[in-house]
Amino acid sequence: MARLSIISGFLSASLFLAAPVAAEGTSVGNGGAAVSEVRLTKAQIAQAEHFIRVKHNRVRQVLRKPDTPARGKELTKLLGGFLDYERLARLSLDKEWDEHSPRERAHFVSLLRQLVERHYQPNMESTLKYKVKWVGTEPIETGVKVKSLARSVAKKRQPPVAIDYSMSPAGKKWKVFDIFTDDVSLVKNYKRQFRRVIRDEGWDGLLDRMEKKLNAKDELI
């Protein structure tokens, strides 16, 4: 399997078939607003790593089940349990987020969530061919980045793919708000695509594209 397949497998990085952005070495801030630094204890950092490891392992367990509607619902529930869709949407829209009403924002978040869910299940199937090793954590302004390496079981000489999860505490739980694949940010990819579509087609054009992609029978629009 090509290296690009594993990159798209962990969480589809392209909504409109755009080329990925250049690698980003740091996490993404809170849109155009100031970012509040979160100071975590060693225990909290350990909790974050435990949280994503448990979720990741659970997803892999479910993926090994027969492909049924029940499995699909279970995967959707698991994804919603660790991914912060609203923050992902806000960071991806950047300053554009503030230009819209709560109702418009909610509609956008709903569309983004459905697109991610649609891509997630079939793409995650390919990751079962990879062995994941958790390799540490790194503090970031709003929480912690949990790092992992995914190595092909069949092609052991193939370089591993680095998958890093940017996470923040959400009450007693944790939420992932960005995923870096070989230092390429999911948020940055989405931001680039949304900015381009809004520039060329406006806000309504962006929503129209997202709705068409959801309604398409295949992945092309």
C-alpha positions in Angstrom: 0.0 0.0 0.0 1.3 3.4 -0.9 2.5 5.8 1.8 -0.2 8.3 0.8 -2.9 5.7 1.6 -2.0 5.4 5.2 -1.8 9.2 5.5 -5.4 9.5 4.2 -6.5 6.5 6.3 -6.1 7.9 9.7 -8.4 10.8 8.9 -9.1 12.0 5.4 -7.0 15.1 4.9 -8.7 16.3 1.7 -12.4 17.3 1.3 -12.1 18.7 -2.2 -9.2 16.7 -3.7 -6.8 19.5 -3.1 -3.1 19.1 -2.8 -1.8 18.9 0.9 -0.2 21.9 2.4 3.5 22.0 3.4 4.6 20.5 6.6 3.8 22.4 9.8 6.1 22.0 12.8 3.8 23.4 15.4 0.2 23.0 16.4 -2.6 25.3 15.3 -3.9 28.2 17.4 -7.4 29.2 18.3 -8.4 30.8 15.0 -7.8 34.5 15.0 -8.2 34.8 18.8 -5.6 34.7 21.5 -4.7 31.2 22.7 -4.8 30.5 26.4 -1.9 28.4 27.6 -2.9 25.2 29.4 -0.4 24.0 32.0 -0.8 20.2 32.5 0.6 18.0 35.2 2.5 14.8 34.4 -0.6 12.9 35.5 -2.8 14.8 33.1 -0.4 14.3 30.2 -0.4 10.5 31.0 -4.2 10.6 31.0 -4.2 12.2 27.6 -1.9 9.5 26.1 -4.0 6.8 27.8 -7.2 8.3 26.4 -6.1 8.3 22.8 -4.4 4.9 23.0 -7.6 3.3 24.4 -9.8 5.0 21.7 -7.4 4.0 18.9 -7.3 0.4 20.1 -11.0 0.3 20.4 -11.4 1.6 16.8 -9.1 -1.2 15.5 -11.1 -3.8 17.4 -14.4 -2.6 15.9 -12.8 -2.5 12.4 -12.1 -6.2 12.7 -15.8 -7.0 13.0 -17.9 -7.8 9.9 -18.8 -4.7 7.9 -22.4 -4.1 9.0 -24.6 -1.0 9.7 -24.2 -1.7 13.4 -20.4 -1.5 13.0 -20.7 1.7 11.1 -22.8 3.2 14.0 -20.3 2.1 16.5 -17.4 3.7 14.6 -19.3 6.9 14.3 -19.9 7.0 18.0 -16.2 6.3 18.7 -15.1 9.0 16.4 -17.4 11.5 18.0 -16.1 10.5 21.4 -12.6 11.8 20.7 -12.7 14.3 17.9 -13.7 17.9 18.6 -15.7 18.7 15.5 -16.6 22.3 16.5 -13.0 23.2 17.3 -11.8 21.6 14.1 -14.3 23.6 12.2 -13.5 26.8 14.0 -9.7 26.4 13.5 -10.2 25.4 9.8 -12.3 28.5 9.0 -10.0 30.8 11.0 -11.2 34.4 10.8 -14.1 33.4 8.6 -15.7 31.7 11.7 -16.4 35.1 13.2 -18.2 36.3 10.1 -21.2 34.0 10.5 -24.1 33.5 12.8 -24.4 30.6 15.4 -26.9 29.0 13.1 -24.6 29.2 10.1 -21.7 27.8 12.2 -23.8 24.9 13.4 -24.7 24.0 9.8 -21.1 24.1 8.8 -20.0 21.9 11.7 -22.8 19.4 10.8 -21.6 19.2 7.2 -18.0 18.8 8.2 -18.8 16.1 10.7 -20.8 14.1 8.1 -17.9 14.4 5.6 -15.3 13.2 8.1 -17.5 10.3 9.2 -18.1 9.3 5.6 -14.4 9.2 4.8 -13.3 7.8 8.1 -14.7 4.3 8.1 -13.5 3.1 4.6 -10.1 4.7 4.9 -9.4 3.3 8.4 -9.6 -0.2 7.0 -6.2 0.2 5.5 -4.6 1.1 8.9 -5.1 -2.5 10.1 -2.1 -3.4 8.0 0.1 -1.1 10.2 1.5 -1.6 13.7 1.3 1.5 15.8 3.9 2.4 18.4 3.3 5.3 20.9 6.5 7.3 21.2 5.9 10.1 23.7 4.2 13.5 24.2 5.0 17.1 23.6 3.4 20.1 25.5 1.5 22.6 23.3 -0.2 25.9 24.3 -3.7 24.4 24.6 -2.8 20.9 25.9 -0.6 18.1 24.7 0.5 16.4 21.4 0.6 12.6 21.7 3.0 11.1 19.2 2.9 7.7 17.4 4.6 5.9 14.6 2.7 3.6 12.2 4.9 0.9 10.5 3.8 -1.5 7.8 3.6 -5.1 8.9 4.2 -6.4 5.4 6.9 -3.9 4.4 9.1 -3.6 7.4 11.8 -1.6 5.6 9.3 1.1 4.7 9.8 4.2 6.8 7.2 4.6 9.5 4.5 7.3 9.2 4.4 9.7 12.1 0.8 10.3 13.4 0.5 13.0 16.1 -2.7 14.0 18.0 -3.1 17.5 19.3 -5.4 17.2 22.4 -7.0 19.4 25.0 -8.9 18.5 28.2 -12.7 18.6 27.9 -14.0 18.2 31.4 -13.0 14.7 32.6 -12.3 13.6 29.1 -10.0 14.7 26.2 -10.7 15.9 22.7 -8.5 15.8 19.6 -8.6 19.0 17.6 -5.8 18.4 15.1 -3.9 15.5 13.6 -0.5 15.7 12.1 0.6 13.1 9.6 4.4 13.3 8.9 4.2 16.9 10.2 1.3 17.8 7.9 -1.6 19.3 9.8 -5.2 18.2 9.1 -6.4 21.7 10.2 -4.0 23.4 7.8 -5.2 21.2 5.0 -8.8 22.1 5.6 -8.0 25.8 6.2 -6.3 26.0 2.8 -9.1 24.3 1.0 -11.9 26.3 2.7 -10.0 29.6 2.1 -9.6 28.8 -1.6 -13.3 27.9 -2.1 -14.6 30.9 -0.1 -12.3 33.2 -2.1 -13.5 31.8 -5.5 -17.1 30.9 -4.7 -18.1 32.5 -1.4 -19.6 31.0 1.7 -22.6 29.6 0.0 -20.3 28.0 -2.6 -18.4 26.3 0.2 -21.5 24.8 1.7 -22.8 23.8 -1.7 -19.6 21.9 -2.4 -19.8 20.1 0.9 -23.4 19.2 0.4 -22.7 17.9 -3.2 -19.8 15.8 -1.9 -22.1 14.3 0.7 -24.8 13.5 -1.8 -22.4 12.2 -4.5 -22.4 8.4 -5.1 -18.6 8.4 -5.4 -15.8 10.5 -4.0 -15.6 12.9 -6.9 -17.7 16.1 -7.4 
